[in-house]
Structure formats: structure tokens, C-alpha cells
Amino acid sequence: MENKKVDECILAFDIGGTSVKYGLWAEQKMVNKESFVTPKTWNALVDQFKQIRIQFEQQSVKSINGIAVSLPGSVNTVTGLIAGTSAVHYLNGFNIKQELSEQLDLPVSIQNDANCAALAETWLGNANEANLAALLVVGSGIGGAIVANGKLLTGHEYFTGEFGYAVMNSAGDTLSELGSPVKMARRFNKLNPAEKNLSGEEVFNLADAGNALAQRYVNEFYQWLSIAAYNLLVSVNPDCLLIGGGISARAGLISQVSQRVSLLMKEHDANMEVNIQACYFQNDANLIGAIYQFAIEHDDTFEG
């Protein structure tokens, strides 16, 4: 992707199920990054946005030129509507883009969170030189995106990249159930009453310490994620497959998935290169990608 610049001051928000991250894009970088607990209502969220804008304009910059938002769900960037299952229920059913623009009196862009992560990687990250890149975002569920020649593939109903909905076995379990470290920890906790309410990271640590049950569940997690990666690679044949989400920073994850995918390639005579990497951006990916989405929609913010 051409390394274009966004020179305006843009306020970016990344809305998640438990928290909202935000930051200011100024002088070609994301600064003043903070977060707050996700409000329980839309009106409370908008009020928080307004307060943050006022705070930045009083303390940091003369004026903010736009609002860029990353959020969960199947996002129609044209109509401003969100379909599918969203981690923040009150975001569905109305034109968020128009409503925010009217409330804040600024141009607004919105985009799916996984799509934002993919845009960040193809703009400034590990997929910057890729003609075709795929992304898997691993967290409480599984999201993803596909970018071709710098443009997101969205699909007929803006559902491209919702890999978590893929059915992985005859029992009907989805990738979001089997390939999520959060769901893996829940299954482990049910069978291990001595260790209650462990997080995915804690189950991984137990496995590293030699706990046999934890090792079993961690291996199952790796295998399901690897099968999903294999299916994505043979279906799309991207230059690279990036894995994002907090788990992507864990030592050994990329090598585990790469090795297992290579074995699947050999087993099924799929003679393909395996190029799997962690995302370059971690916590800032959605914010940075939201900025690029804003630039896509407002071409005057681009410089060659």
C-alpha cells in the first residue's frame, strides 16, 4: 500500500465490549492515548465523546478535524448501520455515522474493528508490501479481514472476514468457540474445579509449567486455530496471514501455528508457502486503522 500521510488532527475511538480506547492522530502519530469503561447507553457514550473532544481542544490542539471510529459488528460504512452480533448491543439499528456527525458537528467515519486492524497493517505495518493480505484477530471471539491492493474486501453484506462464524466440526462448533483463548479457558475451568475462573493467559502459564490438562486444552486451541489458518490460506492464497489480538504477542504462538499449518499442507498436498506473522501493531491497531478509514472517506486528508 502506498505510504500516504494523514495530516489533519483526527480524534480516534476504538469501541469494545468492556472499554473504549481513544487517541489523537497528530503529526503522523497517535498520541494522548487513554481509555474509559464502555458506557451502558448510547447517550452516555456520545456525552463521553463530547467531553473528550472539548478536553483535547482546550489542552492539546486548536481544532479537531474529524472523528474516526472502530467498533464491533458487521459495519456498513455507507449507511452507517451495524448488522450481526455486536459486543455493544446499543450500537445496532440506527445510522451511527450520521448521528455522531450531527452530535459532534464533525465529519465521521466508522469501520469494523478487525477491518481497522487490517488497514493499519497494510498502511504502516507488517502487510505494507502485500498485494493480498489476510488477518485473523483472536480474542473473546474471532474476527478478521482481507485486503487486496490496499482495499478491504467487504462482501455483499459487509460480512467478509467474519471468520468466527465458520463451523469447524460436525457438532456445529464455530471458530469463535474453538479458536478463542477466552472460550478455551472457560472449558478448562469447567473440568478443573481446583482452579476457578482462570484466564486464557493463566491456562497457558499452567501448560508451560507442566499441567497436563492445561497442555491438552492449549494444544486443542493451537490445532483449531491452525486449521482455520490453513483453510484461510488455501481459500484466499494471500501473500501473508497476520494474527492479531492480545494472544499474538505470546511467545511461541506464531511458530506453533506455522508448524501445524505446514504439516497440514504436507498432509493434503497443498504446495503453498506459509507466511504467518504477528501483527506489527498491538493495542493501537484499531485506532490507527480507523484513521486510515477516515482518510479513505475524506480524500483531502491525503498527501501523495
N, C-alpha and C positions, 0 to 999 in steps of 0.2 A: 504494500500500500504506500502511495506517495506520502512522504512525511510532511503533511500540511500543518499550518500553525493556526491556533485559535487565539486571537489577540485581545478579545473582549474579556471583561470581568464577568464570569458566569458563576452563579450560585448553584451547586450541585447537591442533590439529595439522593440517598440510597435507602428506600423504604423496605424494611424487613419485618418479619413477624414479631420480633422481640425488641428491635431497636431501629432507629433511623440515624444513619451516618450522614454527615454533610461536610462540605468544604468549599472553599472559594478557588476558582481557577483564575489565576492572575499571573502575568509574566511567564506564561508557558509552564506553569506547575500548579499542583494542588496544595493549597496552604490552609492554615487555620482549621484543621480537621477536628471535628468533635462528634458527639453522638448524644441522643436522648432516647428514653424509653418510648416505644411506639404508642402513641395515644390511642384511646379506645374508641374515639369517634372522628369522623371526617372534619367536623368543625374545629375540634381541638388540634388536629394536625395542621390545618390551614392557619390557625392562630399562631402555632409554633413557627411555621414558615415565615409569617409576617414579622414576628419578633426577631427572628434570626436575621432577616433582611435588614431591619432597622438597626440592629446591633452592628452588622458589618458596615453599613453606610455611615454610621456615626463614628466608628472606631478605625475602620480599615481602609475603605475606598470611598471615592467621591460618589460613584454610582454603580449599580449593578445593571448589566445589560440584558440579562435573561435568566431563566430558571431551567435547569436540566434535571430530570427525574428518572431514576432507575427504580423499578418496582416489580413485584412478583405477578405472575399470571400471564395469560396469552394477550399481549398488548397490541391493539390496532393503533398504530401511530398516526393514522389519518383521521379516524373518527374519534379517537381519544377514549375508546371503550376497552374494558378488560373482560375477557371471557375465561372459561375454565375455572380451575380451583386456585384461589389466591390465598396466601398466608395472612392477608389483611382483608377481612371479609367486606368491609365497608367501601373498598375501592371499586367494586363491581357495580355495573348497572347504570352508569352515567358518564358524561363526557368530562373526564378528569382534566384533560388538557385545556379545554375551554374554561372550565370552572376556575382552575388555578390562574389562568391568564387574566380573567376578569377580576379575581380577588386581589391579585398582586400587581395588576396593571403592567405586566411584562410579557414578552414572548416566552412560551413554554414548550419544551419538548419532553416526551415520555418514551420509555423503551423498557422492554423486559430485562430483568436483571442479568440473566445469562447472556442475552444478546449484548448487553453493555460490556460484560467481561470480555466477550469475543471481539468487540470493536476496539477495546483498549489494547488487546494483544495484537491485533492486526495493524493498529495505528502506531503503537510505540513499544510493543512487547515482543514476545518470542515468535509470533507469526507474522512479523512485519514484512518478511520477504516471501511469504507463502502466497501462491495464487489461489489455493483452495485449502482452507483450514477448518478443522472441526474442534469443538470444545465440549468437554463433559465437566459440569460443575457438580461436585459431590458434597452434600450436606445432609440436612434432615430429609431431603428428597434428592432427586437427580434432575438437573436441568441441562441445557446445552444449547449449542448454536452451530451453524455452518455459515462460513463467509467465503464467497467466491469473488475474486478480483476486487477485494475491498468492500463488497456489498453483502449485506445479510440476505440469506435466503429465508423468506418468511413463510412461504406457502399460501395456499388459497385462503385459509382462515387464520393466518398468523400463528400457526401451530408448529412450524418447523423447529426442531431442536428440543421438543418436549419428550426427550428420550426416557424419562422416568415412567411414562405410561406404558412402555413396552412390556409385554407379557413374556416372562422368562422361562416358565415351565408349565407342565400340564395342570398344575394345581391353580393356575391363574395368578401367581405372584408376580408383581411388577418389579421393574428395576429399582424403583424408588423404595420398595420394601427390602429387596435383597442386596442392593448395592450401596445402601446408606449406612455409614458407621453409627449413626444415631439409632436406627432400627436394629442394627446388629447388636448394639449394647442392650436394647430392650429384650431381645430374645435371650441373650446371655443371662440377664438379671432374673428372668423367669425360672431358669434352670439352676441358678446358683444363689439360693436364699441367704447364704453366708455373706455375700457381697451385694448389698442392695443399692439400687439406683446409681450404678457406675455409669460414667460417661463413656463414649466411644474411645476417647484417649486413654482412659483408665483401663479399659479392657485390652487395648493394645499394649499398655505397660505391663499388665499381668501376663500377657502372652510372652513378652520379651523376658519376663522373669521366670518363665518355665511352666506356667499354669496350663495344664493340658486342655481343659475345657475352653479357656480363653484362646489358646492356639487353634483349636478346632473352629471356633467362630471367626477368628481373624482370617484363617485360610479360606473359609467359605466366602467371606466378604471379598477377598482378593480374587477368588475364582469367578464370582458373579460379575465383578467389575471388569475383569479381563475378558469374559465372554461378551459383555456389552461393547467393550473397546474393539474386540475382534469383529463383531457384527457391523459396527460402525465403519471400520476400516475397509472391510470387503464390500460394503454397500456404497460408500462415498468415495473411497480411494483418495483421501486428502494428502496434501504434502506433509502435513503434520497433524497429530492429535494432541491437544493440550488438555491437561486435567487441572481443574481449579477447585476452589473451596479450601477451607482450613486444613483438611486432611492432606492436600497436595504438598504441604511443607514437611510432612513427616518423612524422615529418613527411611529410604528403602521402598517407599510406595511405588515410585516410578519404575524402579528396577524389577520389583515383583510383578507388576502388571506387564511390563515389556517382555520379561522372560516367559510368562504364561501365554501371552499373545503369540509370541514366536513359536511356542510349542503347538498352539492351535493351528497356526499357519502351516507348519510341517505336517501335522496330523491330517489336515484336509487339503493338502497340496495347493495351498494358496501362496504362490510365489510372489510375495509382496514385501517391500521394505517396511520395517516397523520403526516409525519415528514418533515416539511418545515422549512428551516433555511436561514438566510442571509449568503452570502459568508464571510469567515473569512478575506480574502484579499480584499481590495478595489482597489485603484488605481494601486497597484503593481502586481495584479493577473496575467495579461498578460505577464509581464516581467518575473516573477518567473516561470510561466508555460512554457515560451519559453526556459528557462534554462533546464527544465526537458526534453523537446523535444530534445534539443541538446544532453543531456545525453543518451536518448534512442538511438539516431543515432550514438553515439560515446561511446561505452561501456567502453573504457579505462578511461573515466572520472568518472566512478562509483567506489566507495569502498563499500564493504559489510557492 
